[in-house]
Amino acid sequence: MTSAATMLIQYLEDHSDEFLHNWRKEIKISENDIYKKEVLSNGLKMFQLVKSAIEKPLSEEKITILAHKTALERVNAHMNISEFVYNVNIGKSIIIKWVSNSGIELQELQPLIEEINTLFDRFSYLAVRKYTEIKEQQLQEKELYIDQTHKERLTILGQMSSSFVHEFRNPLTSIIGFTKLLQNDHPELPYLDIMQHELEQLNYRISQFLHVSRKDLIDSTREEILLTDHLEETIEFLYPSLLDGDVAIEFQCREDLKVLGNRDELRQVFLNLIMNSIDALQEMEGHRQINVSCDEREGKTNLKISNNGPRIKEETIGAIFEPFYTTKDLGTGIGLYICKKLIEKHGGEITCQSNEEWTTFTIGIPVESNVAM
């Protein structure tokens, strides 16, 4: 140890009370900090480390022990790390100021000042890094808990809805069957078309819950589907809803465009997206328009369903395909979630874009898909 180092250590020991007093006056300690006494104790320990570092270079372990202890206390105190960094910088500034006034020649003092700076910088780095690691771990644990809770919620919903829906679907099937018989035997009876349509809509909603109640979407038979015919049938089925909602619809699709898929599942997706568009358009005055178009690009069908209804906010678009997320007062929040799962099952993807003029849902499905269905 050099004579300058010996002189500086003695100088700091002689003025330690003054140094610590000045540091305590300058630092920030929150009234809610449960580790107030530890803040002062850690400052004293850091002062001892400074004297040790002047005597000889410190091992990483000694700095790490105090840094990690301090970081854990900051986390447990629920305090922002910026307050800690501020207090460390105050301590460094005061020590450098005192050291500069020690009377030791600058040429001998400079390497000692560099050693002190290195110690404080290393201490801050290790403490902030540990603080960040702990915070990230807590966040991951919280996200895991939320994810597990969410899965439990889905399981409970599945059990409840599966039991309820199966009991409800049996009499509904009978009612649909008898309505069709009445329609065949007495075609002149009024309102049967409306009844049939509403019963089909109810059956469709029940199918949605059945999909959610299962752990995964069940396997289903695929076939070659002429997309134009399938979409025209869907639009025709929804004609009463379009008429009732005062909605105009324009349909353009290549007549030869075919996909491999499950007819009922794709129909469910088309029904949901068009029904959602009809519902959205009820929130606006004036002309209500839905455009349905499809073409083929890069081996995929590109089906677009657009409406000129209210814009979906950018922050909302990222959540609309999540289960149970809904902006409707009486919505279930499972329709778009099921659409996404069904399209992904077909090896495709579904996206949404929205601006002040149009909201567009785009579905891409491989024309020739090898996805196991």
Long-range contacts (C-beta under 8 A, 24 or more apart in sequence): 1-55, 1-56, 2-108, 4-104, 4-105, 4-108, 4-109, 4-112, 5-54, 5-55, 5-112, 7-102, 7-104, 8-54, 8-99, 8-102, 8-104, 8-109, 8-112, 9-51, 9-54, 9-55, 11-98, 11-99, 11-102, 11-103, 11-104, 12-47, 12-50, 12-51, 12-54, 12-95, 12-98, 12-99, 13-51, 15-98, 16-47, 19-47, 19-94, 19-95, 19-98, 20-44, 20-47, 22-94, 23-90, 23-91, 23-94, 26-90, 26-94, 27-86, 27-87, 27-90, 27-91, 28-83, 28-86, 28-87, 29-83, 29-87, 30-77, 30-79, 30-83, 32-77, 32-78, 33-77, 33-79, 34-76, 34-77, 35-73, 35-74, 35-76, 35-77, 38-73, 39-87, 42-66, 42-69, 42-70, 42-73, 43-87, 43-91, 46-88, 46-91, 46-123, 47-91, 47-95, 49-119, 49-123, 50-95, 50-116, 50-119, 53-115, 53-116, 53-118, 53-119, 54-112, 54-115, 54-116, 57-115, 58-119, 63-119, 63-122, 63-123, 63-126, 64-126, 66-123, 67-123, 67-126, 67-127, 67-130, 68-126, 68-127, 68-130, 70-127, 71-126, 71-127, 71-128, 71-130, 71-131, 71-134, 72-130, 72-134, 74-127, 74-131, 75-131, 75-134, 75-135, 75-138, 81-127, 81-128, 81-131, 81-132, 84-127, 84-128, 84-131, 85-124, 85-128, 88-120, 88-123, 88-124, 88-127, 89-120, 89-124, 91-120, 92-116, 92-117, 92-120, 154-212, 154-323, 157-212, 157-213, 158-212, 158-213, 158-214, 158-215, 159-213, 161-209, 161-210, 161-212, 161-213, 162-209, 162-210, 162-213, 162-214, 164-209, 165-206, 165-209, 165-210, 165-213, 168-206, 169-203, 169-206, 172-199, 172-202, 172-203, 172-206, 173-203, 175-199, 176-200, 176-203, 193-240, 194-240, 197-237, 197-240, 197-241, 200-237, 204-268, 204-271, 207-268, 208-268, 208-272, 208-332, 208-334, 208-335, 208-338, 209-332, 209-334, 211-338, 211-341, 211-342, 212-323, 212-334, 212-337, 212-338, 217-341, 217-342, 217-345, 219-372, 219-373, 220-262, 220-264, 220-265, 220-373, 221-262, 221-373, 222-260, 222-261, 222-262, 222-369, 222-373, 223-260, 223-261, 223-262, 223-263, 224-258, 224-259, 224-260, 225-258, 225-259, 225-260, 225-261, 225-263, 225-266, 226-255, 226-256, 226-257, 226-258, 227-253, 227-254, 227-257, 227-258, 227-259, 227-294, 227-301, 227-303, 228-253, 228-254, 228-255, 228-257, 228-294, 230-263, 230-266, 230-267, 230-270, 231-270, 231-292, 231-294, 231-303, 233-267, 234-267, 234-270, 234-271, 234-274, 235-274, 235-292, 237-271, 238-271, 238-274, 238-275, 238-278, 241-275, 241-278, 242-278, 242-290, 245-278, 245-279, 245-281, 245-282, 245-288, 246-288, 247-277, 247-278, 247-281, 247-288, 247-289, 247-290, 248-287, 248-288, 248-289, 248-290, 249-274, 249-289, 249-290, 249-291, 249-292, 250-289, 250-290, 250-291, 250-292, 251-291, 251-292, 251-293, 252-291, 252-292, 252-293, 252-294, 253-292, 253-293, 253-294, 253-295, 254-294, 254-295, 254-296, 257-294, 257-295, 257-296, 257-301, 257-367, 258-367, 259-301, 259-346, 259-365, 259-366, 259-367, 259-369, 260-366, 260-367, 260-368, 260-369, 261-346, 261-365, 261-369, 261-373, 262-346, 262-373, 265-342, 265-345, 265-346, 266-342, 266-346, 268-338, 268-339, 268-342, 269-338, 269-339, 269-342, 269-343, 269-350, 269-363, 270-305, 272-335, 272-336, 272-338, 272-339, 273-305, 273-339, 273-361, 274-305, 276-335, 276-336, 277-305, 277-306, 277-307, 277-309, 277-359, 279-328, 280-307, 280-309, 280-310, 280-359, 281-307, 281-308, 281-309, 283-309, 283-310, 284-308, 284-309, 284-310, 296-367, 299-366, 299-367, 299-368, 300-348, 300-364, 300-365, 300-366, 300-367, 301-363, 301-364, 301-365, 301-366, 301-367, 302-362, 302-363, 302-364, 303-362, 303-363, 303-364, 303-365, 304-360, 304-361, 304-362, 304-363, 305-360, 305-361, 305-363, 306-358, 306-359, 306-360, 306-361, 307-358, 307-359, 308-357, 308-358, 308-359, 309-359, 310-359, 311-354, 311-355, 311-356, 311-359, 312-352, 312-354, 312-359, 313-354, 314-354, 317-352, 317-353, 317-354, 320-352, 321-350, 321-352, 345-371, 345-373, 346-371, 346-373, 347-371
